[in-house]
Amino acid sequence: MTALAWLIPAALVLGALGLAAFLWALKTGQFEDLEGASYRALEDDPPDDDVGRG
């Protein structure tokens, strides 16, 4: 019975943290361009950076 006294508050705290993280991601625009990331992952062209050249 004492395990429930720890598990229920822990579950509520973790759920609140998950909800806060989701709302933060929603507020900062993390879900704005869902299709763009999938197209960039499939793109065959290398990036246009000059790292490691000359």
Order of alpha helices (4+ residues) and beta strands (2+ residues): alpha-alpha
